[in-house]
Amino acid sequence: MAVLSCQTYFINSKKIIKTKPFICCSSLSSQNNVKVIINGAAKEIGRAAVIAVTKARGMELAGAVDSNFVGQDIGQVCDMEEPLEIPIINDLTMVLGSISQLKATGVVIDFTDPSTVYDNVKQATAFGMNSVVYVPKIKQETVMALSMLCEKASTGCLVAPTLSIGSILLQQAAISASFHYNNVEIVESRANPVDFPTQDAVQIANNLSNLGQLYNRDDISSDIPNFGVIGSTDKAIS
């Protein structure tokens, strides 16, 4: 996870800124709406995105791609009141081809995984569509490869390490508060601690370490001069 201003990448043609027939989801679709394809639509976050897109102005769900629940209506998979008449398809290229025939503005939101994200963005780029990528643990090399791809294709890609506004605000608040303290401790508390430290905590620690300040100078338990993740339990990173 990351602070939006320093770990979210907007990739365009110039640089990285650390920032079957077509099936529509509504009979009242507008040609001016941005057509949104969700890759990984059956995942929990993909389902949330489906619901959000169907409620948003100026956007229209144009395709749901996933290897699970293939053939089922994405609206029903998302437990919506009415089906969207959009079946889940395990073929991103087919959906991209349908949208490209409409000559409409389209975007692919990718919730897959690091091993497939580059090829997914490459396919979207080939059809002239921009991408929004939310793939946790994406490597810097992949981001650089996406940058080179988008530069050659003159298209764009937003790589977002977190889509949580709360997480972004928390990290920004931690940075602002850290300038007023000499010691910093990151405390986590969950009922079932299975992944400590979480990516959010690690990213906060990394952000604070990159501020150029020295924290916890009197902490004799660590030989690390700057603040970082030097130990973790089920409750804290100190």
C-alpha positions in Angstrom: 0.0 0.0 0.0 1.2 3.5 -0.5 0.7 7.2 0.0 -1.1 8.4 -3.1 1.3 11.3 -3.8 4.5 9.2 -3.7 3.6 5.7 -4.7 0.7 6.0 -7.1 1.8 6.1 -10.7 0.1 7.7 -13.7 1.8 6.4 -16.8 1.3 8.4 -20.0 3.1 8.7 -23.2 5.8 11.0 -21.7 6.7 9.9 -18.2 5.7 8.3 -14.9 4.2 10.8 -12.5 4.3 9.6 -8.9 0.6 9.7 -9.7 -19.5 -11.8 -29.0 -21.6 -8.7 -29.8 -21.2 -5.9 -27.3 -23.4 -6.3 -24.3 -24.3 -3.1 -22.4 -25.6 -3.0 -18.8 -28.5 -0.7 -19.5 -31.0 -0.1 -22.3 -30.6 3.6 -21.6 -26.8 3.6 -22.3 -25.3 6.8 -23.6 -22.7 6.9 -26.3 -21.0 9.6 -24.2 -20.6 7.3 -21.1 -17.1 5.9 -20.4 -17.3 2.2 -21.1 -15.7 0.3 -18.1 -14.4 -3.2 -18.3 -13.6 -4.8 -15.0 -11.0 -7.6 -15.1 -11.3 -9.7 -12.0 -14.9 -8.8 -11.6 -15.8 -11.8 -9.5 -13.3 -10.9 -6.7 -14.6 -9.1 -3.7 -13.1 -5.8 -4.8 -14.2 -6.4 -8.4 -17.8 -6.8 -7.2 -17.6 -3.6 -5.3 -16.3 -1.9 -8.4 -19.2 -3.3 -10.5 -21.7 -1.8 -8.1 -19.9 1.5 -7.9 -19.7 1.8 -11.7 -23.4 1.0 -12.2 -24.3 3.8 -9.8 -21.9 6.4 -11.1 -22.7 9.1 -13.6 -20.9 9.2 -16.9 -19.8 5.6 -16.6 -21.3 2.4 -17.9 -20.3 -1.2 -17.2 -19.4 -2.7 -20.5 -17.8 -6.0 -19.6 -17.0 -8.3 -16.7 -14.0 -10.6 -17.0 -13.0 -13.4 -14.7 -12.1 -17.1 -14.6 -14.7 -17.8 -12.0 -18.5 -17.8 -12.4 -18.1 -17.8 -16.2 -21.4 -17.4 -18.0 -23.2 -16.1 -14.9 -24.7 -12.6 -14.8 -22.4 -10.2 -13.0 -25.3 -8.4 -11.4 -26.5 -11.7 -9.8 -23.0 -12.5 -8.7 -22.8 -9.1 -7.0 -26.2 -9.8 -5.3 -27.8 -6.8 -7.0 -31.6 -6.5 -7.1 -31.7 -7.0 -10.8 -29.4 -8.7 -13.3 -27.3 -6.5 -15.5 -27.5 -8.8 -18.5 -23.7 -8.9 -18.6 -22.3 -12.4 -18.4 -18.9 -13.0 -16.9 -16.5 -13.8 -19.7 -13.1 -15.4 -19.4 -11.7 -13.6 -22.5 -10.5 -10.0 -22.1 -9.7 -9.7 -25.8 -13.3 -10.5 -26.8 -14.7 -7.8 -24.6 -12.0 -5.3 -25.7 -12.9 -6.0 -29.3 -16.6 -5.4 -28.7 -15.9 -2.0 -27.1 -13.4 -0.9 -29.8 -16.1 -1.4 -32.5 -18.2 1.3 -30.8 -15.4 3.8 -31.0 -16.3 4.9 -27.5 -14.0 5.9 -24.7 -13.1 2.9 -22.7 -11.1 2.0 -19.6 -10.0 -1.4 -18.2 -9.9 -1.7 -14.4 -7.5 -4.6 -13.6 -7.8 -6.5 -10.3 -5.9 -9.5 -11.4 -2.3 -10.3 -10.2 1.3 -9.3 -10.9 1.9 -12.2 -13.3 -0.8 -11.2 -15.8 -1.2 -7.4 -15.4 1.4 -6.5 -18.0 -0.2 -8.6 -20.7 -3.7 -7.3 -19.7 -2.5 -3.7 -20.1 -0.8 -4.6 -23.3 -4.1 -5.9 -24.7 -6.0 -2.9 -23.6 -3.4 -0.6 -25.1 -3.6 -2.5 -28.4 -7.3 -1.5 -28.5 -6.6 2.1 -27.6 -7.9 1.9 -24.1 -6.4 3.2 -20.9 -6.1 1.1 -17.8 -6.4 1.4 -14.0 -4.4 -1.2 -12.2 -4.9 -2.2 -8.6 -2.6 -5.1 -8.2 -1.0 -5.4 -4.7 2.7 -6.3 -4.5 3.3 -5.1 -8.1 7.0 -4.8 -8.7 8.8 -1.6 -9.7 10.1 -3.5 -12.8 6.5 -4.1 -13.9 5.7 -0.4 -13.4 8.7 0.6 -15.5 7.7 -1.9 -18.2 4.2 -0.5 -18.3 5.7 3.0 -18.6 7.7 2.0 -21.7 4.7 0.2 -23.2 2.4 3.2 -22.7 5.0 5.6 -24.0 5.3 3.7 -27.2 1.6 3.4 -27.6 0.8 7.0 -26.5 -1.8 5.8 -24.0 -2.2 5.9 -20.2 -2.2 3.7 -17.2 -2.9 4.5 -13.6 -1.1 2.1 -11.1 -2.8 2.5 -7.7 -1.3 0.6 -4.8 -4.4 1.2 -2.8 -8.0 2.3 -3.6 -8.8 3.0 0.0 -9.4 6.7 0.7 -9.1 6.0 4.4 -5.7 4.3 3.9 -4.4 7.3 1.9 -5.6 9.8 4.5 -4.1 7.7 7.3 -0.7 7.7 5.6 -0.8 11.4 4.9 -1.8 12.1 8.5 1.1 9.9 9.7 3.6 11.9 7.6 2.2 15.2 8.8 2.3 14.2 12.5 5.8 12.6 12.3 7.5 16.0 12.0 6.4 16.8 15.5 7.8 13.7 17.2 11.2 12.1 17.8 9.8 8.6 18.2 7.4 6.8 16.1 5.6 3.5 16.6 3.1 1.9 14.3 0.5 -0.2 16.1 -1.8 -2.7 14.5 -4.6 -4.6 16.1 -6.8 -7.2 14.4 -8.9 -10.1 15.8 -7.1 -12.6 13.6 -3.5 -11.5 13.1 -2.3 -13.6 10.1 -0.5 -11.1 8.0 1.4 -8.8 10.3 2.9 -6.5 9.4 0.3 -5.5 6.8 1.2 -3.8 3.6 -0.3 -0.6 5.0 2.0 -0.6 8.0 5.0 -1.4 6.0 4.3 1.4 3.5 3.8 3.9 6.4 7.1 2.8 7.8 8.8 3.2 4.4 7.3 6.6 3.9 8.5 7.8 7.2 11.9 6.4 6.6 12.1 8.4 3.3 11.5 11.7 5.0 15.1 12.3 5.8 14.6 12.5 9.6 15.9 10.4 12.3 13.5 8.7 14.6 13.8 6.5 17.7 17.4 7.5 18.2 17.3 6.3 21.8 15.9 2.9 20.9 18.8 0.7 21.9 17.0 -2.4 20.6 17.8 -1.4 17.0 21.0 -0.6 15.2 19.0 0.9 12.3 19.6 4.7 12.4 16.4 5.7 10.7 12.8 4.6 11.3 11.7 1.5 9.6 10.1 -1.9 10.2 12.6 -3.4 12.7 10.3 -5.8 14.4 6.8 -6.9 14.5 4.3 -8.8 16.7 0.6 -9.2 16.4 0.2 -5.7 17.6 3.1 -3.4 16.7 5.9 -2.4 14.4 8.4 -0.5 16.4 
